[in-house]
Amino acid sequence: MTACIVGWAHSPFGKLDGETVESLIVSVAGEAVASAGLGADEIDEIVLGHFNGGFSEQDFTAGLVLQADPGFRFTPATRVENACATGSAAVHTGVKTIAAGKARFVLVVGVEQMTATPGPEIGRNLLKASYLPEDGDTPAGFAGVFGKIAQAYFQRHGDQSDALAAIAAKNHGNGVHNPYAQMRKDLGYDFCRAESEKNPYVAGPLKRTDCSLVSDGAAALVLTDPQTALRMKHAIAFRAAAHVQDFLPMSKRDILKFDGCRVAWEQAREEAGVELDDLSFVETHDCFTIAELIEYEAMGLVPEGEGARAILEGWTQIDGVLPVNPSGGLKSKGHPIGATGVSMHVLTAMQLAGEAGAMQMKNAETGGIFNMGGAAVANYVSILERIK
């Protein structure tokens, strides 16, 4: 065990009119520190995850965290970025700081404000997380990139429309119980499976229900060492924290294998000394339903090309052998880029602490998290357990 989560905060995700990047940061930063039972002057370091990429005119946003409390003044603050895995990059940076003994308490914040940006510009900003020399002219932006991945998967392994609809329906059903989710509506399998005026094709075989939501939001957590955590109210320990970076150009790898995801899971399981069977649940990066399908294979739940079995046979349902995305995932919750990875850690910690409210699972003891940037380029896996 290298570090523990001892406090957290989470804003609603969605179209948050009246909010700014600054107001979102300030809100969750203060709440997370209070949740840990600390004062701002006890925080030794601050790490902010904020992708930006054109969404916010205000850059240099690490300094905005100090706006939350005068007690943060003179505390080191750094912004990190790794595309859609920016939030986990911030969390893992904080974990390393604690493990190195350079700080006793680290505050990690993830934030993004996306909905104030015009639609076409959102697409251009997100496409920057792909390799522009190859993918810069992709129709439908980043959705088009995953549309190409889905089409290639269908060509290799057969039509997976039933499985993708089942993933979407599962995550929307779970999201009903998540008070922070942008869309808390059980759409049902039939709606997700059928093309309609309200569910048109967006890119390749991907329909609207296969795509995560453009969103605003923030989340934050406080880290400390395990010895200190055991004297506090919460102690959610990192059994493992693995980061694997793969080639940015999809042409340099077999994009249908998500090898970076596979290696990150292998490293994390080895570090934690666990197998998938030991996990109570997994929060995985379902930016598009095809991503969750391939992630079933990359994490080792099913062999290559058999991801559909995991969802169609009920393995990843909330009452299955390995529930996946009990929070509703990005599909239901929304995907404010810089906040997503921190959110995944916060919601997992809440589950393990028995404080997830209507989302709460029975006997949740160990949780896995997979957060990726780009098309399986930045790959982060965390394995958490409650030790108090």
N, C-alpha and C positions, 0 to 999 in steps of 0.2 A: 504494500500500500504506500503510495507516494504522497497523496493529498486527500482531503475530504471537503465536501460541500457542507457548509454549516449555516447557510442562509440564502434566501432567494426571493425574487420578485418577477412578476410577469404582467405585462400590459395586455389589454385586449388586442387582437390582431384584426385588421380590416381597413376600411377607408375611414381614417380618423381625422375628420375635419376639425380644424382648430388646433391640431397638434403640430409641433415642429420636431426636427431631429433633437434640438436642445431640450424641449419640454419632455420628450419621451425618455431621453437619457436621465434627466434630473429626477423624474418620477421613480424609475426602477432602481436607480443607484441608491437613493435614500431609503427606499423600502427594503432593499436587500440587506443593507448594513443594519437597519433596525431589526430585520428578521433574525440576524445573527446575534442580536443583543449587544452590538458594538456601537461605538461612536465613530464619526468620520476620521477623527484624529488617530484612531487605532489601525487604520488601513495603511499598509506599508507600500503597496504598489497598485496601480490601476491599469487594466488592459481593456481597450475598447475594440470591439469588432464592428467595422462599418465598411461595407463594400463601396458605397457611393457610386462610382462609375458614371457620374453625371446626374444622379438623382437630386443631389443637394448642392446649392450654390455655395453653402458654407463648407469649406474643407478644413483640414487641421482640427478635426473634431475631438481628438483625445482631450484637448483642453476644455471642452464643454462639460466633462464630467465634474470638474471642480465647481461648476455652477450649482451643484446639488447641495453643497454645504461648505461654509468657510473652513471647516476643519480639514478639508482635502487640500488646502493650499500647501504647496511645496512637495506634495506627494508625487513621485514619478508616475507619469501617465503616457502610455504608448498606444497608438492605433495599429492594428494588424489587419491584413486583408488576404484572403485566398478564395476569391469568387464565392460560390454558394456555400462553401465550407468556412467562411470567414468567422462565424460564431464559434465553431469548434477550434479553429486556429487560435482564437483568443483564449478559450478555456484551456487548451493544452499548453499555451504559453504560460498561463498562470500556474498550472500544475508543475511545469518545469521549474519555475521560480521557487515554489514551495519546496520541491524535492531538492533543489540546490542549496537550500537553507538561506536564501537571500531575502526572504520575507516571512513574516509570521502570518499575516493576513493579506490576501490579494482580492481585490474587487474586480470582477469581470463583467462587462456590459456588452450586449449586442444590440444593434439598432439599425433600422432602415425606414425611410419614408419614400414610398414609391408612387402612391396614387395621385400625388399632385403633379406628376409628370404626364404630358400628353402620350396617348397610346403608342403612336409610331416611335416616339423617342424612347419609351420604355423598351420596345423591341430592340432598338439599336444599342441601348445600354447593356441589355442582357447578352446580346450577341457578342459583346466584347469578352465574354468568358469562354468563347470558342477560339479556334485558330483562324484568324481572319483571312490569311492568304488562301485557305481552302474553303472556309465556311462563310466568309463575309457577305456573300451574295445570296445566302440561303433564304428562300421565301418563307415567310412566317417567323423569321428570326430564330430564337433559341428553340422555340417549339418545333420549327422546321428541322433543326438538328436532330432532335429526338424523334421526330417523324421519320427521318431517314433511318435512324437506328431501329425503330419499330418495323419499318418496311423490310429492312434487311433480316431482322429476326424472323418475321413471318415467312420470308423466302427460304430461310434455312430450316426452320422448325415447324412451319405450318401456321395457319391462321390462328391467332391467339385472342381474337376479339372477345370471346366468352370470358377468358381469364382476366383481361384488362377491365372489362365491365364489372366483374366480381370484385376486383381490387378496389375500384372506385366506389362501389356500393358498400363494401366493408368499411372503408375509411370514412365515408360520409355517415354511415350508421354509428360508428364509434364517436365521430365528432359531435354528435348531438349532445353528448354528455360533457363536452369540454367547454367551460364557460369563457375561455379565451379565444375560441375558434371563430374565424371569420364567417364560416357557413355552418350553421348548426341545423342541418336539415337532412333527414334520411331520404335520399333520392330513390333508393330501391334499385334492384338489378335491372329490371325491364327498362327504366328510363335511361340508365347508363349504357345499356346495350344497344338501344335503338338510335339511329340517326333521326333527328327531328329539328324543327325550327329553333327549339330551345337548346338542342344539343347537336350542333352541326359539326362536320369534320373541320379540324383546324389545320392539321398537317399530316399528310400520309394517312395511315389508319387511325390516327389519334383524334378523338372527338373532344369537345369542350370538357366533358367530365373526366377526361384522361389528363388534364393539365391543372397544375396547382395555380393558386390565385395570386394575383398581384396584390400586395398588402403593405400596410404600415404596422410597425410594432417594435417593442423592445422587451428584453429580458435581462436579468442580472443575477449573479450569484457571488457568494463569498467563499474563498478557499482558505484552508489552513492545514497544518500538519496533523496526522492522526492522533498524536498524544494530546495536543491541545483540543482537538475536536471531541475527544471522549469526555471532556469536562464541560461541554456545551450541550445545548438542547438537541441539536441534530448532528449526526456524524454519518454522512453518506460517502463511502470511501471509493477511490479509484483502484480497482483491482488491476486495471490495465488502461493505457492510453497510447494508441498506436497511430502513426501518421505515415502514409505512403504516397509519394508523388509519382505520377506516370507522365508519359509524353503528352504534350498538348495536342499535336496533330493526330486526328483519329486514323490517318493513313499509316501511321507508324505502329499500329497495334490492331489486334482483333477486337473491335469495339463491342462485339456481342458477348465478350467474356468478362468485362469489368475486372481485369486482372489486378488493378490497384486495390479494389475493394476486397478481392479474395486474399491478397497478401496481407492487407491491413487486419482482416479478421484472423488470419492464421497467426500473425504476430501477437495480437491482443489475446487470443485464446491461450497461446503458449505462455505469455507473461502472467496471465491470471490463473493458469492451471485449471481451466474449465473447458467444457465442450458446449455445443449449442444446447444439448439436453439439460444442462445445468441452469440455463437462463429462464427466468420467469416470463420475460417478454423482451421484445426488441422494438425500438423506435428507429425506423430506417427512412432514407431520403427518397420519398416518392414525389419528386418534382414533376414527374410524369409516371403514369401507371406502368409503362414499359420498364422504367427504371426499377421499380419495386419488384417486378417480375424477374428481371435479370439478377437483382440483388439476392433473391432467394437462392439462386444457383451459386453466386459468388460467395455467399456466407457459408455454403456447404449444406444447406437444408435439403436440397435435391440435386441430382446430377445435371450437367449441362444440357439445356434443351428441354428440361422437364419442369420448369418453373410453374407451369399451369397446374400441376398436380397439387402444389402446396396450397393454392387458393381454392381450386375447384373441389378438393377433397376436405376442405375445412381446416387444414393444419394451422393457418395463420389467423383464423377468426379469434374473437376475444375468448372463446371457450375451447380453442384448439390446442394442439400440442406445443406450439410456440406462437402465442399471440403477437402480431406485428402491427404496430401503430395503434395502440389502444387510445392514444390521444386524438386519433383521426388523421394524423400525419399532416404533411404539407398540403395534401389534397383538400382537406377540410379546414385545417387550421389557418392556412395562408402561408406565404413564403416571403416575408420581409428579409431580404438576403442576409444582411449582417446579423440579424437577430435569430435566425433559424437554429443554428447550432447551439447557442446558449439556451434557447427555448427547449430544445430536445433534452439537454442536461437538466434543466429545471424541472420539467414535467416527469422525467425519470426519477429524480430525487424525491419529488412529491409522492410518486407511487411507492417508492421504497420506504418513505417515512410514514406511509399510511395516511397521507393528507391530501389525496387526490380527489376528494369529494365524490361526485357522481361518476367520475372516471375510475374510481378505485377498484383494483383487482384484488382477489383474495390471495393471501399468502405470497405477495410479491416480495421476493428476497434479493434477486439479482437481475439487473437490467442491462441490455446491450444497446449501444447507440451507433448508427452509421450515418455520417454526414459527408456529402461529397461536393466538391467544387468542379464546375464544368461537367463534361461527360466522363465521369470517373477519372478525373485528373488528380485533384486533391482528395485524398481518401482518409478519413479520420474514424477510428473505432475507439469507443470507450466502453469499459465494463465496470459497472457500479454495483455496490452492495451496501446495505445498511449495517453498520457495526454498533450502532446505539439507537 
